[in-house]
Amino acid sequence: MEKWITDMHTHTLFSYDGKDPIEKMLVTAQKKGVAFYGICEHFDYDYDEKKMSAEFYAQTRNANPEEYFHTARHLQEDYEGAMNVLVGAEFGYSDDPAVKKR
């Protein structure tokens, strides 16, 4: 049975908990021989800004799904045939005050 190196759930600078740009992460993944690489950014509209640093809040609040998907889809095309780049997102929103746990 053939085995493939796979990472299905990563976050880039488009998410508050990511540290590197998509381009850098894909280059690293390809160098390591990753066959399937999944990016899944956070777009958490209900995230409690009082519980995160100002830097994280600014990054999350300014996260732009349109820019992310545009960038990711173009990179997905660039890596076609070399690595399977999977593009996803985690959208969070709830009217329930318990979600924010203030």
Protein Blocks (a to p, Z undefined) as FASTA:
>chain_A
ZZddddfbdcdfkbmkbcbdfklmmmmmmmnopabdcddddddfkbcfklpcfklmmmmm
mpcfklmmmmmmmmmmmmgojaccdddddddddfblklnoZZ
